Amino acid sequence: MGASAASGLQMLAVRPGIPACKQMFGSTSAVSAFGRALCTRTVFASRARTTTPGPLISSTHSRFAVRAMSQSGAQGLPIDLRGKRAFIAGVADDNGYGWAIAKALAAAGAEILVGTWVPALNIFETSLRRGKFDESRKLPDGSLMEIAKVYPLDAVYDTIEDVPEDVKTNKRYAGASNWTVKEVAETVKNDFGSIDILVHSLANGPEVTKPLLETSRKGYLAAISASSYSFVSLLQHFLPIMNPGGASISLTYIASERIIPGYGGGMSSAKAALESDTRVLAYEAGRKGKIRVNTISAGPLGSRAAKAIGFIEKMIDYSYVNAPLQKELSADEVGNTAAFLVSPLASAITGSTIYVDNGLNTMGLALDSPTLST
Ligand SMILES: NC(=O)c1ccc[n+]([C@@H]2O[C@H](COP(=O)([O-])OP(=O)(O)OC[C@H]3O[C@@H](n4cnc5c(N)ncnc54)[C@H](O)[C@@H]3O)[C@@H](O)[C@H]2O)c1
């Protein structure tokens, strides 16, 4: 399916009876402490009203959208992903950027498939089934995000031949099958035929807490394998089933270009590779399949992966104090940017690193440096 469809629908996102701030942040906000404080600020209430999701694919939701438009008389540019199908690799709970992106794409009307790391699959599916995520599955129109299918995935293995015996027999992988990148792409093809949107929201660096000077070759290569080559591999295997006009997105971090002590183990190198690959893949996938490739350089978020690094709360505080926009960064803001980037509205943007970090990347001075107060 092509990426050219764009109707004239635009909805107001805020639902009556739900505080705007709760809708804006959901459970995916970056810092609960700042979030709670900021929820009282009117700036968020007014910003929340400008979110522009579209309807889900069912006819009920289409009717809701039409009604919403005619009642509000809203004019403007829509983010309309109805009729598009997205595969989002790297969703295993409702705290990370992958989840927020899934929600934004679903709110804009896309059908959602997710790829979940095999060791995290059981708990994710059980939580989903038991309704643990129901509150955070809520979309701006009040419906719950539907995930059409959850695929087991381990993005460090391209084919089954690459999987070592100890992983094959590991009990965390027992019961799951067809989880290498090639097999997942084949299964998605068998199930759905094609996709329009590919999202890479995963990273892993086993030695992330070690300075680069102390990182082993094994740890460094593992970080690159899980966090950069995994994107090359996903695009390589999914490109043949991506409809022309489609788009892909990955998530990067400013440590690729500025020194962030503590983000070690080769993870800064992995993000630098990911950004460089974004440009090269934009050229290759653009010429080969008319597919756009961009990466979002996101500000700090207290996700499960980020907590493993050990100093994420400090990074969030640092950003709040020093960024041009002195506000909490919500995962939904990254989700909304992703929705824009994969939509026809961004049809001329490819090969770019887009910063969604309250502007922190532009600063050359830490305002809270003790040096400045003397
Ligand atoms: N949290 C931040 O502050 C921040 C900032 C900038 C960029 N990012 C990037 O955002 C992306 C998503 O991370 P997040 O912080 O939202 O955390 P997250 O924990 O929600 O996402 C990371 C995901 O990667 C999955 N994963 C790890 N190894 C995998 C493998 N081999 N195969 C498949 N899946 C695997 C994990 O199961 C998890 O679901 C990452 O690329 C991360 O580097 C995060």
The ligand as a Tripos MOL2 file, in Angstrom:
@<TRIPOS>MOLECULE
LIG
   44    48     1     0     0
SMALL
NO_CHARGES

@<TRIPOS>ATOM
      1 N1         15.4850    6.1520   27.5060 N.am      1 LIG1
      2 C1         16.2910    7.1130   27.0670 C.2       1 LIG1
      3 O1         16.6680    8.0080   27.8120 O.2       1 LIG1
      4 C2         16.6850    7.1220   25.6140 C.ar      1 LIG1
      5 C3         17.2280    8.2970   25.0700 C.ar      1 LIG1
      6 C4         17.5930    8.2910   23.7220 C.ar      1 LIG1
      7 C5         17.4070    7.1510   22.9500 C.ar      1 LIG1
      8 N2         16.8860    6.0260   23.5160 N.ar      1 LIG1
      9 C6         16.7270    4.8310   22.6620 C.3       1 LIG1
     10 O2         15.3590    4.4640   22.5730 O.3       1 LIG1
     11 C7         15.2900    3.0950   22.1830 C.3       1 LIG1
     12 C8         14.2820    2.3930   23.0810 C.3       1 LIG1
     13 O3         14.7940    2.3250   24.3970 O.3       1 LIG1
     14 P1         13.9730    2.7630   25.6820 P.3       1 LIG1
     15 O4         14.8690    3.6560   26.4680 O.co2     1 LIG1
     16 O5         12.6330    3.2450   25.3040 O.co2     1 LIG1
     17 O6         13.9070    1.4290   26.5410 O.3       1 LIG1
     18 P2         13.0290    0.1210   26.4530 P.3       1 LIG1
     19 O7         13.4940   -0.7500   27.5430 O.co2     1 LIG1
     20 O8         11.5750    0.4340   26.3940 O.co2     1 LIG1
     21 O9         13.3910   -0.4670   25.0220 O.3       1 LIG1
     22 C9         14.4970   -1.2490   24.7360 C.3       1 LIG1
     23 C10        13.9440   -2.5410   24.1640 C.3       1 LIG1
     24 O10        14.9840   -3.2660   23.5210 O.3       1 LIG1
     25 C11        14.6220   -4.6300   23.6570 C.3       1 LIG1
     26 N3         15.7780   -5.4450   23.2710 N.ar      1 LIG1
     27 C12        17.0050   -5.5000   23.8530 C.ar      1 LIG1
     28 N4         17.7740   -6.3760   23.1890 N.ar      1 LIG1
     29 C13        17.0280   -6.8670   22.1660 C.ar      1 LIG1
     30 C14        17.2690   -7.8110   21.1300 C.ar      1 LIG1
     31 N5         18.4370   -8.4430   21.0120 N.pl3     1 LIG1
     32 N6         16.2680   -8.0780   20.2430 N.ar      1 LIG1
     33 C15        15.0810   -7.4690   20.3540 C.ar      1 LIG1
     34 N7         14.7830   -6.5600   21.3140 N.ar      1 LIG1
     35 C16        15.7610   -6.2810   22.2050 C.ar      1 LIG1
     36 C17        14.2100   -4.7270   25.1080 C.3       1 LIG1
     37 O11        13.4680   -5.8960   25.3680 O.3       1 LIG1
     38 C18        13.3560   -3.4670   25.2220 C.3       1 LIG1
     39 O12        12.0050   -3.7550   24.8900 O.3       1 LIG1
     40 C19        16.7100    2.5460   22.2830 C.3       1 LIG1
     41 O13        17.3140    2.5550   21.0160 O.3       1 LIG1
     42 C20        17.3890    3.5760   23.1650 C.3       1 LIG1
     43 O14        18.7830    3.6200   23.0140 O.3       1 LIG1
     44 C21        16.5050    5.9880   24.8190 C.ar      1 LIG1
@<TRIPOS>BOND
     1     1     2 1
     2     2     3 2
     3     2     4 1
     4     4     5 ar
     5     4    44 ar
     6     5     6 ar
     7     6     7 ar
     8     7     8 ar
     9     8     9 1
    10     8    44 ar
    11     9    10 1
    12     9    42 1
    13    10    11 1
    14    11    12 1
    15    11    40 1
    16    12    13 1
    17    13    14 1
    18    14    15 2
    19    14    16 1
    20    14    17 1
    21    17    18 1
    22    18    19 2
    23    18    20 1
    24    18    21 1
    25    21    22 1
    26    22    23 1
    27    23    24 1
    28    23    38 1
    29    24    25 1
    30    25    26 1
    31    25    36 1
    32    26    27 ar
    33    26    35 ar
    34    27    28 ar
    35    28    29 ar
    36    29    30 ar
    37    29    35 ar
    38    30    31 1
    39    30    32 ar
    40    32    33 ar
    41    33    34 ar
    42    34    35 ar
    43    36    37 1
    44    36    38 1
    45    38    39 1
    46    40    41 1
    47    40    42 1
    48    42    43 1
@<TRIPOS>SUBSTRUCTURE
     1 LIG1         1 GROUP 0 **** ****
